[in-house]
Amino acid sequence: MLSGKVALITGAARGQGRSHAVRLAQEGADVIAVDALTTPPWMTYEQAGADDLAETVRLVEKEGRRIVARQADVRDFAALDAAVAEGAAELGGVDIVCANAGIFPPGALTWEIDPGQWRDVVDVNLTGVFHTVKAAIPHLLERGPGGSIVLTSSGAALISGSHFADYSAAKAALLSLNRTLAYELAPHSIRCNAICPTSVDTPMIHNDNLYRMLRPDLAAPGREDIKAPFQEKNLLPVPWIEPGDVSNAVVWLASEQARYITGVTLPVDAGNALKC
């Protein structure tokens, strides 16, 4: 379906990013994989490391596809731009962009959020996406006409809630950026769409901090203990979806099957937006 294409993926070391890399490779795409491989000091769960990125490389190569993997923080435009340029030079260009890199804060009432944490969350989840498309679009234009950009937003951009104003604000802003990019890139037949997943089975939700927030009644809550509160958020009877469910949507949006789909917000959310 995507034979001969090159896909740029940020946050590719694990979770949804790794899943996107493997699924796109299964459909014939080569991959430029980028990840920061660092954890902000305030975060309550560890971000991916070098071993995780190496595993993504192994899995893509297992599918018989080429991959260029680089460490670069999406907040650092110069480093990201260099990584994209190196990958494009080695693999022949860029056709698909998955602006996936994101971080999830520990959660606090809006007026209690540390300003440094706010900056980090917005810088990664919003400015990092701007940096990604800014670095990638010249390569798409050179390769074109055509191409596909998929921005990873969140169900948190579509519903109201408490304790995650920094995350929700950044993810909601991506929906506006998505529409603007769709307008600007349409003359070049480059499509831009945004995906809004519900909770996804990755370390972003499976960590002690979030477990304790959801089940303060338990001394040491675990995975099984938080299924019910997660499931309450979805219309379909599941607590969360798998990374591959999001990857399947990415593959479709990147393919010719979605050649006239642009500027849309696609919930992959088990009915989360309707339920909430």
Buried (B, 14 or more C-beta within 10 A) or exposed (E): BBEEBBBBBBBBBBBBBBBBBBBBBBBBBBBBBBBBBEBBEEBBBEBBBEEBBEBBBEBBEEBEBBBBBBBBBBBBBEBBBBBBBBBBEEBBBBBBBBBBBBBBBBBBEEEEBEEEBBEBBBBBBBBBBBBBBEBBBBBBBEBBEBBBBBBBBBBBBBBEEEBBBBBBBBBBBBBEBBBEBBEEBEEBEBBBBBBBBBBBBBBBBBBEBBBBBBBEEEEEBEEEBBEEBBBEBBBEEBBBBBBBBBBBBBBBBBBEEBEEBBBBBBBBBBBBBEBB
